[in-house]
């Protein structure tokens, strides 16, 4: 249960990866809610997701 919020965040980001705006909004929420070590893991996950979906790159400007 320790990483429940992190796992939930990953599932949400994956589901909204079709829309840059939604993805950016959810990514910003995650940055506010997750713990510092989870944010580092999230950054790695998002970088891998951006490799698969280059249109999501603008979300990193936030």
Helices and strands as residue ranges (DSSP letters): H 4-15, H 20-33, H 36-52, G 54-61
